[in-house]
Amino acid sequence: MRSTNQRLIALCAGFLVAFGVLWLRCVWLQVIDGPRLAGQARAQHWVSQMLLAKRGMVTDRHGAVLAMSARAPSVFANPRQVAAKEYVAGRLARLLDRDPRVLQARLARDKGFVWVARHMEPRAVGEELRPFLRQGVGLMEEPHRLYPSQELAGHLLGYVDIDERGLEGLELSLNMLLRGRHGRRSTLRDARGDVLIGPWTVDVQPEPGHDVVLTIDRVVQGVAEEALAWGVKKFHAKGGSLIVMDPRTGGLLAAANQPAFNPNHPADSPAASRRNRAITDLFEPGSIFKVVTAAALIEEGLVSPEERFFCEQGAYPTVARHVLHDHTGHGWLTFHDVITYSSNIGTAKAAQRLKPDVLYRYIRAFGFGRKTGLELPGEVSGIIAPPARWSKLSPYIIPIGQEVAVTPIQLAVMTAAVANGGWRVRPYLIDRIQRPDGSVVRTSEPSRELVLRSDTADTVTAMLVSAVESGTGRLAKIQGLTVAGKTGTAQKLEPNGRYSHSRYVASFVGYGPVPDSRFVVVVTVDEPRPLYFGGVVAAPIFRRVVEHLRGYWELDAPAGLQTLAKLR
């Protein structure tokens, strides 16, 4: 009997100890370790998914789509749920045309999510993939940026990375507006990891990005790109840029660059081809800068178009044993003809009447030495030293476009100021920004500042019309249409600081129809060969653009000689 009681006591004690251990374990699990375990449970049972916002469209002024986002299938995997990693990697590599070693390395990671292939063609994701969707492999649709016109306006639009973050161009500068705001979904998932949608699902809907309407005209952009590509190829050039702008408002109608690139595949082109030369490339403008000098002299009343200057038969010693040369020797020329025939000597002689600070003031008033404010990343301000840093030679060579560095977009601003009657305009690329429903968020208001009297602008225009009719810009002449223009040929600097005798920048600025100009065209060609004069290389590109667009713009053909006579 006694032994029986002892056994019962021992049994009860054992139960009490076991119960105590279990009780302590329950307290530990529910009280002490409860929050951690609850978090693990939520992580296993609940899934939080990002709902990607649709990136806004970019269109031209008439609504033609230049950049858009579409849905593309992407394949992902949870390596922790993939059993036969090597086998699955090999099969997926064959199905999706991927490197099996790369996929094996990804599936070997201790992660819950890795990408297998992104932005696939829909036809590339066939039924063969279905068996793997229950083995830790998943399929989702992602937004994918597309540029339907391929290379068209690529330097303006820029491009995005694989996650649709802007990297260059408008895609970068307007990234915050275009990308919208991503949403999020929180919901349950079952033991196999499949998402369960129901009353428990909480969605925060994404807000799509804003749409951007540009001032660019798709037709004008296409003509500009074709003409520039033609010229660069014809003259074996390193590259070039071409800008078409409305001189009345500053709105850009086209901005082309060569070499071109396809923003759908930016990695296929070197960085040099993706550079927007119209706003990043600095060069000495050469004779085009005589427009500034002529405008300053006439505005200040220091010279009249009929005043005559002796141009030294082509060679003029200045200071420090420096000799100015003209391509063709001239004797006496009126100031009108000094600009018409682009005489360096005549321009330099006339410019000595301008005090350095006065010339510098006009240079700055035309917009040189500062950024124009165009809505693109990477614009440079150019170079123009203040008069305190000028040498004794500077007053002779700055008026003819040396010791000055400019960008093509700055030349467009300068040219527009003469074409529109004396107003410096701010160039702009964005017409308006709007929501997907069409409601306007922001519009661009043209901005301008008076820099010349209208009669001064008309006088300079008469000189530039003559430059096309009978001067250095004759190859820009268009039958039945009066246009004004100025050529430029500038030597590039060598690394030793001396001017090159084999590398040049050929350029031409023009506008029309005169007197009520509707377009400004700026052409620059980098290192053309073997010909390199602006009147021979760049002027024909200008003519090609205007002749192609004449019918599109419905330009009337004014009586050119009568208009020229009136201006003179």
C-alpha positions as CSV (number, residue, x, y, z in Angstrom):
1,M,0.0,0.0,0.0
2,R,2.8,2.3,1.0
3,S,4.6,1.7,-2.3
4,T,1.4,2.4,-4.2
5,N,1.0,5.8,-2.5
6,Q,4.7,6.6,-3.3
7,R,4.1,5.8,-6.9
8,L,1.0,8.0,-7.0
9,I,2.9,10.9,-5.4
10,A,5.8,10.5,-7.9
11,L,3.3,10.4,-10.8
12,C,1.5,13.5,-9.6
13,A,4.8,15.3,-9.1
14,G,5.9,14.4,-12.6
15,F,2.6,15.7,-13.9
16,L,3.0,18.9,-12.0
17,V,6.6,19.4,-13.3
18,A,5.5,18.7,-16.8
19,F,2.5,21.0,-16.5
20,G,4.8,23.7,-15.0
21,V,7.2,23.4,-17.9
22,L,4.3,23.6,-20.4
23,W,2.9,26.6,-18.5
24,L,6.2,28.4,-18.5
25,R,6.6,27.6,-22.2
26,C,3.2,29.1,-22.9
27,V,4.0,32.2,-20.9
28,W,7.2,32.5,-22.8
29,L,5.5,32.1,-26.2
30,Q,2.5,34.2,-25.5
31,V,3.9,37.0,-23.3
32,I,7.6,37.3,-23.7
33,D,8.2,36.0,-27.3
34,G,4.6,36.8,-28.4
35,P,5.3,40.0,-30.4
36,R,8.1,38.5,-32.3
37,L,6.1,35.4,-33.3
38,A,3.1,37.5,-34.2
39,G,5.3,39.5,-36.5
40,Q,6.5,36.3,-38.1
41,A,3.0,35.2,-38.6
42,R,1.9,38.4,-40.2
43,A,4.9,38.2,-42.5
44,Q,3.9,34.7,-43.5
45,H,0.2,35.3,-43.8
46,W,0.2,38.9,-45.1
47,V,1.9,40.3,-48.2
48,S,2.4,43.9,-49.1
49,Q,2.7,44.7,-52.8
50,M,3.6,48.0,-54.4
51,L,1.1,49.1,-57.0
52,L,3.2,50.9,-59.6
53,A,1.8,54.2,-60.9
54,K,1.6,54.7,-64.7
55,R,4.2,57.1,-65.9
56,G,2.8,60.1,-67.8
57,M,3.0,60.5,-71.5
58,V,5.0,63.0,-73.4
59,T,3.4,64.3,-76.7
60,D,4.3,66.9,-79.3
61,R,2.3,70.1,-79.6
62,H,-0.4,68.3,-81.7
63,G,-0.8,65.3,-79.4
64,A,1.5,62.8,-81.2
65,V,2.9,60.5,-78.6
66,L,6.6,60.7,-78.1
67,A,7.0,58.7,-74.9
68,M,4.5,56.4,-73.2
69,S,4.3,53.4,-70.8
70,A,2.9,50.0,-71.6
71,R,2.6,46.8,-69.6
72,A,5.2,44.1,-70.1
73,P,5.5,40.7,-68.4
74,S,8.3,40.1,-66.0
75,V,9.4,36.8,-64.4
76,F,10.6,36.6,-60.7
77,A,11.4,33.8,-58.3
78,N,11.5,33.1,-54.5
79,P,14.8,31.1,-54.2
80,R,13.6,29.7,-50.8
81,Q,10.7,28.0,-52.5
82,V,12.7,26.6,-55.5
83,A,13.8,23.1,-54.8
84,A,15.8,21.9,-57.8
85,K,17.6,25.2,-58.4
86,E,20.0,24.0,-61.0
87,Y,17.3,22.3,-63.0
88,V,14.9,25.2,-62.8
89,A,17.7,27.7,-63.8
90,G,18.6,25.6,-66.8
91,R,15.0,25.3,-68.0
92,L,14.2,29.0,-67.5
93,A,17.4,30.0,-69.2
94,R,16.3,28.1,-72.3
95,L,12.8,29.3,-72.3
96,L,13.6,33.0,-71.6
97,D,16.9,33.1,-73.5
98,R,19.0,34.0,-70.5
99,D,22.4,32.9,-69.2
100,P,21.9,29.8,-67.0
101,R,24.9,30.6,-64.9
102,V,23.4,34.0,-64.0
103,L,20.1,32.4,-63.1
104,Q,21.8,29.8,-61.0
105,A,23.6,32.5,-59.1
106,R,20.4,34.4,-58.5
107,L,18.4,31.3,-57.3
108,A,21.3,30.4,-54.9
109,R,20.7,33.6,-52.9
110,D,19.1,33.4,-49.5
111,K,16.3,35.8,-50.5
112,G,12.6,35.8,-50.9
113,F,12.6,37.6,-54.2
114,V,14.9,37.9,-57.2
115,W,14.3,38.9,-60.8
116,V,14.6,36.2,-63.5
117,A,13.8,38.3,-66.6
118,R,12.1,41.7,-66.9
119,H,10.2,43.5,-69.6
120,M,9.7,40.4,-71.8
121,E,7.9,40.3,-75.1
122,P,4.4,38.8,-74.4
123,R,5.0,36.1,-77.0
124,A,8.3,35.1,-75.2
125,V,6.3,34.1,-72.1
126,G,4.4,31.1,-73.3
127,E,2.7,28.0,-71.9
128,E,6.0,26.4,-71.3
129,L,6.5,28.6,-68.3
130,R,3.2,27.6,-66.6
131,P,4.6,24.5,-64.8
132,F,7.2,26.6,-63.0
133,L,4.7,29.0,-61.6
134,R,4.0,26.6,-58.7
135,Q,7.7,26.0,-57.9
136,G,8.7,29.4,-56.5
137,V,8.5,31.2,-59.9
138,G,6.1,34.0,-60.5
139,L,4.9,36.2,-63.3
140,M,3.8,39.9,-63.1
141,E,3.1,42.8,-65.4
142,E,5.3,45.9,-65.0
143,P,5.1,49.3,-66.7
144,H,7.7,49.6,-69.5
145,R,8.7,52.9,-71.1
146,L,8.4,53.1,-74.9
147,Y,9.4,55.7,-77.4
148,P,7.2,54.9,-80.5
149,S,9.2,57.1,-82.8
150,Q,12.5,55.5,-82.0
151,E,15.3,58.0,-82.4
152,L,13.0,61.0,-83.0
153,A,13.7,63.7,-80.3
154,G,15.8,61.2,-78.3
155,H,18.1,63.8,-76.9
156,L,15.2,65.9,-75.7
157,L,13.2,63.1,-74.2
158,G,16.1,61.3,-72.6
159,Y,15.4,57.8,-71.2
160,V,14.7,55.9,-68.0
161,D,16.2,52.9,-66.2
162,I,14.5,49.6,-65.9
163,D,12.5,50.8,-62.9
164,E,11.3,53.8,-64.9
165,R,13.4,56.4,-63.1
166,G,14.5,59.2,-65.4
167,L,18.2,59.3,-66.2
168,E,18.5,61.9,-69.0
169,G,16.6,64.6,-70.8
170,L,13.0,65.5,-69.9
171,E,12.6,62.1,-68.3
172,L,15.1,63.3,-65.7
173,S,14.2,66.9,-65.3
174,L,10.5,66.1,-65.0
175,N,10.8,62.8,-63.3
176,M,8.8,63.8,-60.2
177,L,5.9,64.9,-62.3
178,L,6.0,62.1,-64.8
179,R,6.4,59.2,-62.4
180,G,3.2,59.8,-60.3
181,R,2.8,58.3,-56.8
182,H,3.0,54.5,-56.3
183,G,0.2,52.7,-54.3
184,R,0.3,49.7,-52.0
185,R,-1.8,46.6,-51.5
186,S,-1.9,44.6,-48.2
187,T,-3.7,41.2,-48.3
188,L,-3.5,37.6,-47.1
189,R,-1.8,34.7,-48.9
190,D,-2.2,31.0,-48.5
191,A,0.4,28.3,-47.6
192,R,1.5,28.1,-51.2
193,G,2.2,31.8,-51.3
194,D,-0.8,32.7,-53.6
195,V,-2.4,36.1,-53.0
196,L,-5.9,36.0,-51.6
197,I,-8.1,39.0,-52.5
198,G,-11.1,39.6,-50.3
199,P,-12.7,41.9,-47.7
200,W,-9.5,41.9,-45.8
201,T,-7.5,43.4,-48.7
202,V,-6.5,47.0,-48.2
203,D,-5.5,49.0,-51.3
204,V,-4.0,52.4,-51.6
205,Q,-4.5,53.2,-55.2
206,P,-1.5,54.7,-57.2
207,E,-1.8,58.2,-58.7
208,P,-0.7,58.2,-62.4
209,G,1.9,60.7,-63.5
210,H,1.2,63.9,-65.3
211,D,1.3,64.1,-69.1
212,V,3.6,66.6,-70.7
213,V,2.8,68.5,-74.0
214,L,5.9,69.9,-75.7
215,T,6.3,72.8,-78.0
216,I,8.0,70.4,-80.4
217,D,6.3,69.7,-83.7
218,R,6.9,66.1,-84.7
219,V,7.0,66.9,-88.4
220,V,9.5,69.8,-88.0
221,Q,11.6,67.6,-85.7
222,G,11.7,64.8,-88.3
223,V,12.7,67.2,-91.1
224,A,15.4,68.8,-88.8
225,E,16.8,65.4,-88.0
226,E,16.8,64.2,-91.6
227,A,18.5,67.4,-92.8
228,L,21.2,67.4,-90.1
229,A,21.9,63.7,-90.7
230,W,22.2,64.4,-94.4
231,G,24.7,67.3,-93.8
232,V,26.8,65.5,-91.3
233,K,27.1,62.5,-93.7
234,K,27.7,64.6,-96.8
235,F,30.6,66.6,-95.1
236,H,32.0,63.7,-93.1
237,A,31.5,65.6,-89.9
238,K,32.0,64.5,-86.3
239,G,28.5,65.6,-85.3
240,G,26.2,68.6,-85.2
241,S,23.0,70.2,-84.0
242,L,20.1,71.9,-85.5
243,I,17.5,74.1,-83.6
244,V,14.2,75.4,-85.0
245,M,12.5,78.0,-82.8
246,D,9.6,80.4,-83.0
247,P,11.2,83.8,-82.6
248,R,8.0,85.4,-81.4
249,T,7.6,83.2,-78.3
250,G,10.8,81.3,-77.8
251,G,9.0,77.9,-78.2
252,L,11.2,75.2,-79.7
253,L,9.8,73.5,-82.7
254,A,12.7,71.1,-83.1
255,A,16.1,70.4,-81.6
256,A,18.1,67.7,-83.4
257,N,21.6,66.3,-82.7
258,Q,24.0,64.0,-84.5
259,P,25.0,61.4,-83.7
260,A,21.5,60.2,-82.8
261,F,20.5,57.4,-80.4
262,N,17.4,55.3,-79.7
263,P,16.1,56.0,-76.2
264,N,14.4,52.5,-76.3
265,H,18.0,51.0,-76.2
266,P,20.3,53.8,-74.8
267,A,23.0,51.3,-73.8
268,D,23.5,50.4,-77.4
269,S,25.0,53.9,-78.1
270,P,28.1,55.5,-76.5
271,A,27.8,58.4,-74.1
272,A,29.0,60.8,-76.8
273,S,26.0,59.9,-79.0
274,R,23.6,60.6,-76.1
275,R,24.9,64.1,-75.5
276,N,22.5,66.9,-76.2
277,R,24.9,69.1,-78.2
278,A,22.4,71.9,-78.6
279,I,22.8,72.8,-74.9
280,T,26.1,71.2,-73.8
281,D,28.6,71.9,-76.6
282,L,30.7,75.1,-76.4
283,F,32.4,76.6,-79.4
284,E,33.6,80.0,-80.7
285,P,30.8,81.4,-82.9
286,G,33.2,83.1,-85.3
287,S,31.5,85.5,-87.8
288,I,28.0,84.8,-86.5
289,F,29.0,87.0,-83.6
290,K,29.2,90.0,-85.9
291,V,25.4,90.2,-85.6
292,V,25.9,91.3,-81.9
293,T,28.7,93.8,-82.9
294,A,26.6,95.3,-85.7
295,A,23.5,95.6,-83.5
296,A,25.5,97.3,-80.7
297,L,27.1,99.8,-83.1
298,I,23.8,100.7,-84.8
299,E,21.9,100.9,-81.5
300,E,24.5,103.2,-80.0
301,G,24.5,105.4,-83.1
302,L,28.2,104.9,-83.7
303,V,27.9,103.7,-87.4
304,S,25.5,104.0,-90.2
305,P,24.9,101.2,-92.8
306,E,26.2,103.5,-95.6
307,E,29.5,104.5,-93.9
308,R,32.5,103.2,-95.7
309,F,35.5,101.3,-94.2
310,F,38.8,100.4,-95.8
311,C,39.3,96.7,-95.4
312,E,43.1,96.6,-96.1
313,Q,42.9,94.2,-99.1
314,G,42.6,91.2,-96.7
315,A,45.3,91.7,-94.1
316,Y,45.2,94.2,-91.2
317,P,47.9,94.3,-88.4
318,T,46.3,95.1,-85.0
319,V,48.3,94.8,-81.8
320,A,50.9,92.4,-80.5
321,R,51.9,91.5,-84.1
322,H,48.5,90.0,-84.6
323,V,47.2,90.2,-88.1
324,L,43.5,90.0,-89.0
325,H,42.7,88.3,-92.3
326,D,39.7,88.2,-94.6
327,H,39.0,85.2,-96.7
328,T,38.7,87.4,-99.7
329,G,40.5,90.8,-100.0
330,H,38.2,93.8,-100.0
331,G,39.0,97.5,-100.5
332,W,36.4,100.0,-99.4
333,L,33.1,98.6,-98.1
334,T,30.0,100.1,-96.6
335,F,29.2,98.8,-93.2
336,H,26.2,97.1,-94.7
337,D,28.5,95.2,-97.0
338,V,31.0,94.6,-94.2
339,I,28.4,92.3,-92.7
340,T,27.1,91.1,-96.0
341,Y,30.5,89.8,-97.0
342,S,31.6,89.1,-93.4
343,S,34.7,91.2,-93.3
344,N,36.7,90.6,-90.2
345,I,38.8,93.7,-90.8
346,G,35.8,96.0,-91.4
347,T,34.0,94.6,-88.3
348,A,37.0,95.0,-86.1
349,K,37.7,98.5,-87.3
350,A,34.1,99.6,-86.6
351,A,34.1,97.9,-83.3
352,Q,36.9,100.1,-82.0
353,R,34.2,102.8,-81.5
354,L,32.6,100.6,-78.9
355,K,34.0,100.9,-75.4
356,P,34.7,97.4,-73.9
357,D,32.1,97.7,-71.2
358,V,29.4,98.8,-73.7
359,L,30.2,95.8,-76.0
360,Y,30.2,93.5,-73.0
361,R,26.8,94.9,-72.0
362,Y,25.3,94.0,-75.4
363,I,26.9,90.6,-75.3
364,R,25.2,89.9,-72.0
365,A,21.9,91.5,-73.1
366,F,21.7,89.0,-76.0
367,G,22.0,86.2,-73.4
368,F,25.6,85.0,-73.8
369,G,27.5,84.0,-70.7
370,R,24.5,82.6,-68.9
371,K,22.1,79.7,-69.2
372,T,18.9,80.2,-71.1
373,G,16.8,78.3,-68.6
374,L,15.6,75.6,-71.1
375,E,13.9,72.8,-69.2
376,L,16.7,70.3,-69.8
377,P,19.5,69.0,-67.6
378,G,23.1,69.7,-68.5
379,E,22.9,73.1,-70.1
380,V,26.1,75.1,-69.8
381,S,26.4,78.9,-69.6
382,G,29.1,79.6,-72.1
383,I,32.1,81.8,-71.6
384,I,32.6,85.6,-71.9
385,A,35.2,87.3,-69.7
386,P,34.4,90.7,-68.3
387,P,36.3,93.7,-69.7
388,A,38.6,93.8,-66.7
389,R,40.1,90.5,-68.0
390,W,40.4,91.5,-71.6
391,S,43.8,91.7,-73.3
392,K,44.8,94.4,-75.7
393,L,43.8,92.1,-78.5
394,S,40.3,91.4,-77.1
395,P,38.6,94.5,-78.5
396,Y,39.6,93.4,-82.0
397,I,38.8,89.7,-81.9
398,I,35.8,89.4,-79.6
399,P,33.7,91.5,-82.1
400,I,34.4,88.8,-84.7
401,G,33.5,85.9,-82.5
402,Q,36.8,84.8,-80.9
403,E,37.6,84.6,-77.1
404,V,33.9,83.8,-76.7
405,A,32.3,80.4,-76.2
406,V,28.6,79.9,-76.9
407,T,26.0,77.1,-77.3
408,P,23.6,76.6,-80.2
409,I,20.6,77.4,-78.1
410,Q,22.2,80.8,-77.1
411,L,22.7,81.5,-80.9
412,A,19.0,80.8,-81.3
413,V,18.1,83.4,-78.7
414,M,20.4,86.0,-80.3
415,T,19.0,85.4,-83.7
416,A,15.4,85.6,-82.5
417,A,16.1,89.0,-80.9
418,V,16.9,90.4,-84.3
419,A,14.1,88.4,-86.1
420,N,11.3,89.6,-83.8
421,G,12.1,93.3,-83.7
422,G,14.5,93.5,-80.8
423,W,13.1,91.2,-78.0
424,R,15.3,88.6,-76.3
425,V,13.0,85.6,-75.6
426,R,13.4,82.8,-73.2
427,P,13.5,79.5,-75.0
428,Y,11.1,76.9,-73.7
429,L,10.3,73.3,-74.5
430,I,7.2,72.5,-72.3
431,D,3.9,73.9,-73.6
432,R,1.8,72.6,-70.7
433,I,1.6,69.9,-68.0
434,Q,-1.8,68.2,-67.5
435,R,-3.4,65.3,-65.6
436,P,-4.5,62.2,-67.4
437,D,-8.0,63.5,-67.6
438,G,-6.8,66.5,-69.6
439,S,-7.1,69.2,-66.8
440,V,-4.1,71.6,-67.1
441,V,-1.8,71.8,-64.1
442,R,0.7,74.3,-65.5
443,T,1.3,76.2,-68.7
444,S,4.4,78.0,-70.0
445,E,4.1,81.7,-70.5
446,P,6.4,83.3,-73.0
447,S,8.9,85.7,-71.5
448,R,10.8,88.4,-73.3
449,E,12.9,91.5,-72.7
450,L,13.6,94.4,-75.0
451,V,17.3,94.7,-76.1
452,L,17.1,96.6,-79.4
453,R,14.9,99.2,-81.0
454,S,12.8,97.8,-83.8
455,D,14.5,100.1,-86.3
456,T,17.9,98.7,-85.3
457,A,16.7,95.1,-85.7
458,D,15.3,96.0,-89.1
459,T,18.6,97.5,-90.2
460,V,20.5,94.4,-89.1
461,T,17.9,92.2,-90.8
462,A,18.5,94.1,-94.1
463,M,22.2,93.3,-93.8
464,L,21.5,89.6,-93.1
465,V,19.1,89.4,-96.0
466,S,21.8,90.8,-98.2
467,A,24.2,88.1,-96.8
468,V,21.9,85.5,-98.2
469,E,21.0,87.2,-101.4
470,S,24.5,88.1,-102.5
471,G,27.0,87.5,-99.6
472,T,28.5,84.6,-97.7
473,G,25.2,82.9,-97.2
474,R,24.2,82.5,-100.8
475,L,23.7,78.7,-100.5
476,A,20.9,79.4,-98.1
477,K,18.9,81.3,-100.6
478,I,15.4,80.0,-101.3
479,Q,13.6,81.0,-104.5
480,G,10.6,83.2,-103.8
481,L,11.1,83.3,-100.1
482,T,13.0,86.1,-98.4
483,V,15.2,84.9,-95.6
484,A,18.0,86.4,-93.5
485,G,21.1,84.7,-92.3
486,K,24.7,84.8,-91.2
487,T,27.5,82.3,-91.7
488,G,30.2,81.3,-89.2
489,T,33.4,79.4,-89.5
490,A,35.4,79.0,-86.3
491,Q,38.7,77.3,-85.7
492,K,38.8,74.9,-82.7
493,L,41.4,75.2,-80.1
494,E,44.1,72.6,-79.8
495,P,45.2,71.2,-76.4
496,N,48.3,73.6,-76.6
497,G,46.0,76.6,-76.7
498,R,46.6,77.4,-80.4
499,Y,43.9,77.6,-83.1
500,S,43.7,74.5,-85.2
501,H,44.2,74.6,-89.0
502,S,42.4,71.4,-89.6
503,R,39.4,71.3,-87.1
504,Y,36.6,73.8,-87.5
505,V,33.0,74.3,-86.5
506,A,30.8,75.5,-89.4
507,S,27.6,77.2,-88.5
508,F,24.7,79.2,-89.9
509,V,21.8,81.1,-88.3
510,G,18.8,82.2,-90.4
511,Y,15.2,83.2,-90.1
512,G,12.2,84.1,-92.2
513,P,10.1,84.9,-94.0
514,V,11.2,88.5,-93.7
515,P,9.8,90.8,-92.5
516,D,7.3,88.8,-90.4
517,S,9.6,85.9,-89.4
518,R,8.0,82.8,-88.1
519,F,11.0,80.6,-87.6
520,V,14.7,80.8,-86.6
521,V,17.0,78.0,-87.6
522,V,20.5,77.4,-86.1
523,V,22.8,74.9,-87.7
524,T,26.2,73.8,-86.3
525,V,28.4,71.2,-87.8
526,D,31.4,69.9,-85.9
527,E,34.6,69.2,-87.8
528,P,33.3,68.9,-91.4
529,R,35.8,67.6,-94.0
530,P,37.3,68.5,-96.4
531,L,35.1,71.7,-96.8
532,Y,34.6,73.6,-93.6
533,F,33.1,77.1,-94.3
534,G,29.8,77.8,-92.7
535,G,28.4,79.1,-96.0
536,V,29.3,75.9,-97.8
537,V,28.5,73.3,-95.1
538,A,25.8,74.7,-92.8
539,A,23.9,77.1,-95.1
540,P,22.7,74.2,-97.4
541,I,21.3,72.4,-94.4
542,F,19.3,75.4,-93.4
543,R,17.9,75.7,-97.0
544,R,17.0,72.0,-96.9
545,V,15.0,72.4,-93.7
546,V,13.1,75.4,-94.9
547,E,12.4,74.1,-98.4
548,H,11.0,70.8,-96.9
549,L,8.8,72.7,-94.4
550,R,7.7,75.6,-96.6
551,G,4.5,73.8,-97.7
552,Y,3.8,72.4,-94.2
553,W,4.1,75.9,-92.7
554,E,2.0,77.3,-95.7
555,L,4.5,80.2,-96.1
556,D,3.6,82.8,-98.6
557,A,6.3,83.8,-101.0
558,P,6.8,87.5,-100.5
559,A,8.4,89.6,-103.2
560,G,11.9,89.2,-102.0
561,L,13.5,92.0,-103.9
562,Q,10.8,94.5,-102.9
563,T,11.1,93.5,-99.2
564,L,14.9,93.8,-99.3
565,A,14.6,97.3,-100.9
566,K,12.2,98.4,-98.2
567,L,14.4,97.2,-95.4
568,R,17.5,98.8,-96.9
